[in-house]
Amino acid sequence: MPVVRFGAFETRKSNYTVTFNGGNILSNERSRKRGIWEDQAVMQASDTKKFGRVDLDVTLMSFGTAPVGNIFRPIPDDVSDAMYQRSWDAGIRYYDTAPMYGHGLSELRTGHSLRWKNRDDYVLSSKVGRVLKAARRSEIDFAPWCDAGANVMQFDYSYDGTMRSFEDSLQRMALEYIDILFIHDIDVFTRGDEQPAVFEEAMDGCWRALETLRDQGVVKAIGVGVNEWEVCHAALQRHDFDCFLLAGRYTLLEQESLNEFLPLCEERGAAVVVGGGFNSGILATGAVEGAKYNYAPAPPEIMERVRDIETVCRDHNVPLPAAAMQFVVAHPAVASFCAGTRTVAQLDKNLDWFAHPIPSDFWAELKQKGLLREDAPTP
């Protein structure tokens, strides 16, 4: 498979050959036919990147399954399955799920939709830290999930609880194995004042269980999935984790993780999957009325900053969401942009944004105007 170099990283393309040097196309007949010239970097969601030091390649875009857990409102079974099949047809080969998503529904749907795919042809990640137990629907508080699985959830970061969570996930999905396991939600956002104690519990019980599973070859990579880069940084300082799923803390609007966390990931060969790369909405919708930033209405300063970025986008004919997606995966440590969708049409938009050509002058202007850190890698 040909290797593609995007200045900061190498990726592999299955459909045609491109070679980049600092974002400049050196040779690509198809790009010339599409009207893409030497200052425009082109990537595809199906391009692959090595998963840090682990012997795995993942697609630059991964399929996030929180929406198919029926968060906020239900997604019909046929629509859910259609998104899995469309993502597969588009070349996506990394799927991320969790017991939490829909009280097990997301894992059930993931297993159902992938059951006839060759298991060695895709990468699958799930999470530990919650144990599910069957219960009557009348006894379950499902919020914010709708029409979810008939299971109650309880946090459990013990060794035994981690092992049970892993085994239960395998049974719910009825797939042969799970490649990557993340310790889920040991952050301040989720656990509040309990977070320091929860973190210590997970660094003991979960860590010992996951290290055992990795040493036995049952899983290939182990890590932490949270909403704060500081928690990831602390975990990597504590233990020899392979990877992290970071929700929304490395985006066009937030680059503080460049200070300590991402450099340490590069040094240690730890891979990062970025979820929430649209900052929960505003980098997809733009600075419209009611735009969401980190699960809340966007404050005035964020609205103003996004408007300034949108001005540069218009000047270079770059959709804001395309810039948001492609920026994230330009960092050498970031292996994949994990995006969930509610419809096939939304998924198709993501695929198009990922492939939209972006001129190098666009990134230079963002930096020149102070809208992007000077040390932030760009495609």
N, C-alpha and C positions, 0 to 999 in steps of 0.2 A: 504494500500500500504506500503511495507517495507521501512524503513528509512535507509539511507546510511550515514555514517559519514566519511568525508574526512579530518580528523584532524581539519581543520579550520572551516568547515561548515557541515551542514546536507543536504542531498538531498534524494529524493524519487525515487525509481526505480520500474518500472512496470513489468520488465521481470524476474528478479531473485534477490536473496538477497546477499548483500555484506555488511560487516561491517568493517570500517577502524578505526585505531587508529594511528594518526600521519602518515598516508600514508601506514601502513602495513595491508595487508589482514589477517584477523583472521579466516575467514571461507568463502569458496566459491568453491563449487564443479566444477562449470562450468569453473572457472578460472584455476583450476588445469588441467582440460582437454585441455584447450587452451595453456598450458605450461606457465601460468602466476603464479609467485610464490610470496612469502610473502613480497618482497620489491617492488612490482609493483602495483601502484594504477590504477584502471580501472574505467572509467566513460563513460557514453553514452550521446550523444547529446540530447536524449529524457528524461534524468533524469530531475527532477524538483527541484526548489529551491523557497523558499518563497520570495516574492517581498517586501523586507524590512518590514515595519510595516503594509503594506496594505494586505488586505485579498485576495491575489492572489498568485497562484503558476505559475511560468513560466519555460519553458524548458531551460536547460543550453545553448543550441544553439537556436538562433532565426533566422527567415528568414527575411533578409534585402531586401527591394524591390527597392532600387535605380537603380540597373541594369535593372529591367523590366520597368523602366521609359525610357529606351532606351538612357542611357548616353553613349556618344561617338559614338555608332553604334547601329543599331536596333536589337532587338530580336524578332523573329517571334511569333505571338500569340500562336501557338501550343507549341512552346518551353517554353514560359513563363508559360503557364498553366501546362505543364508537370512538371516543377520545383515545383510549388505549390503542385501538387498531390504527387510527390515523397517525398517532405518534410513531407507532412501529413502522408503518409504511413510509414515514418521513425519515426513517433512519435513527430515531431516538432509541438508545439502548441502555439507559440508566433510569431506574424507577425507584422513587423514595416513598416509603410509607411509615406508619407507626400505629401501635395499638390504640393510642389516644384518638386518632382521627375517626370520628364516628363510632366510638366505643367498639372498635374492631371491624366496622363496616368497610373501611378503606382497605384493610388487609384482605378481607373476603373478596372484594371486587378485584383487587390486584391479582390474587390467585386465580380467580375465575377467568379474567381477561388474558392472562399470560400462560394459562395451563397447557396450551398446545404449542407454545413456542419452545424452541430448543433452549434448554436452561443454560447451556454454555454460551449462548449468543447475547446475553444481556447481563447487566449488573443490577443487583437489588440491595437496597438498604432498608433497615427498619430500626426500631429503637427499643430501649429498655428503661425501666424506672416506674412503670405502671403495670399492675397486674389486673386482669379483667376476670370477673366472676359473673356467671349467668344469674339473672334476677327477673322478677316480674316487671314489665314495663311500667306499671303503676307505681313502682317503688324507686324508679330511676330519675334523677335530675339530668336531663339530656343537654341542657343549654351549654354552648350555643349550637349543638348539633340537632338535626331534624331527622326523623325516621331512621334513627341509628340502630346499631346492634343492641340486643337485649342483654347488656352487660353493665354492671357497676364497675367503676374504676377506683383503684386505690394506689397511692404512691407506695413504692417498695424498692428501695435501693440496696437491699441486703444481697448477699451472695446467693442465697436460695431463691429470693424473689427475682433476681436477674436471670438465673437459670430457668425458672418457670416461665418468665416472660418470653424468653427466647424460644423455648419449646412450644409454648402456646402459639406464638406467631407462625412457626413452621406448620403447625397443624391447621391454623386458620387459613393460611394461603395454600396449603397442600402442594407446595413447591419443594424441590429437592434440597435446596440450601439457601442461605442468606449470605451475601458477600460481606456486607458492612453493617456493623451495629453501633449506634450512637446512644450514649446516656442522655436521656431527654429531660429538659426543663429543670436544670439545677441552677437556675439564674434568679436574680432579684425580681425580674419582671413577673415570673411565675410564683415564686415562693416567698417574696417579701422579706420580712424580718427573720424568717426561718432559714433563709438561704445559707448563711455560714455553716449551720449545723447540717443542713441537707448536703451541702458540698462535701463536707468531711465524711458523711456517711457514704456518699457515692464514690469518693476517692478510696474508700476501703472496700465495701461490699461489691459494688458494681465493677470496680477495677479488677479485683481478684477473679471474679467470674469471667469477665471479658478476656483478661490475660490468659486464663486457662483455655477458653474456647479458641483463642488465636494460637496458642502454643500447640494445641491439639490439631490445628488445621481445619477446625470446624467452620470458622469465619476467617476471612482474609484481612480485614481491617477493623479497628475499633477506635471509637472517638467519642466526642461530646457534641450534642446539638442543642444550642441555646440562643437567646436573644442578645447577648452581650459579649463583645470580644474580650472584655477583661476576664470573664469566667473561663473562656477558652485558653487565654494566656496563662492563667493560674493553673489550669489542669495540665497544660503542656509542660509547665515548670515542675509540676509534681510527678507526672508519670510519662511513660514512653508511648503516648497515643499516636496513631497513624493519621488521624483526620478529624475534621470539625465541620459541622453544619451550622453556619452562622446566619441568623435571620436578620437581614436588613442593616448590618453594621459596616458593610463596605459597599457603597453605592456612589452614584454621582453626587449625592448630597452629604455623604459621610465617609471620611477617609482617616479618622483617628487611628484605626487599626494598623495604619502604615507605620505608626510610631514604634510599636514594640511587637505586637502579635504577629503580623504578617512576616516581618523579617525573621522572627524566631521559627516560623513555619518553614521558610526557605532554608534556614540553617539546618533544621532537623529533618527535612524531607516530608513534612506533614502536609497533606492535601486539605484544601478548604472547598466546601460546597456552599455557595451563597444562595440562601432562600430569601424571600422578601426583598428582592433586588429593586423593586419599584417603590420601596419604602411604604408598603401597604396601599399604594394607589397613585400618589401624586405624580410619580415618574412615568406612569402609564396614561393618566388622564390629562396631565398638565395642570396648570394653576387655575382650574375652573372652580366655580362656586361649589362649596361642599367637599372639595378635594381632601382626601385622607392622607395623613402623614403619621406613620407609626401607630396605626389603629385609632387615631383621634383626628378631629378637624385640624387641618394644617394651620399653624400660627402665621401671623403676617410676615415675619422675616423669611420663613420658608417659602411662602407664596411669592414673595418678591424675588428670591434667589432663583426659583424655578422659572419665573417669567423672564429673567435675564438669560437663563440657559436656553429657553425656548426661542429667544430672539436670535441667538447664535445658530440654533437649529434651523430656523427659517432661512437665514442667510446662506446656509450650506445645503439646503434641501435634505435635511436629516430628521426623520421622525424622532421625537424625544425618547420613546420607548426603545428604539433601535440603539440609540446612544447608551441608554441605561444598561441594556443587556450586554452589548459588546464591550463596554468599559470594564465591567466586572471580570470577565474571563481573560482580559489582557494581562492580569497580574499572574506572574509565574506560579504562585502558590495556589491560585484558584483553579480548580479542575472543572467545575460545572456551575451553571446558572440553573437553579431549580425553580421551575415555574408551574404553578397549578392553574387550571382553567375550568370553566363551567360549561363550555360548549365547544364543539368542533371549530366553529368560526373563530372563537377566541384563540384556540390552539393554532389555527392557520395564520392568524395575525402575528403571533409570537414567532412562528417559523419565518414569516416574511421579514419581520423586524431584524431577526438574527442575520439574515442574508443581505440586508440593505447596505449598499456600498457607502462608506464614510470616508471622506477625504482627510488626509493628515492635517490639513490646515484647520479643520474643525477643532481638533483636540488642541492644537497650538493656540487658537484664539480663546478657547475656554481657559487655558492656563494664563494667557496674557492678560485676560480680564479678571483674574483672581477667582474664577468660578470652579477651578479644579487645581488641586495641589500640584506643584511643579514636579514633585518626586513620584507622582502617580503614574504607573505604567499605562500606556495606551496602545491600541492595536497598530 
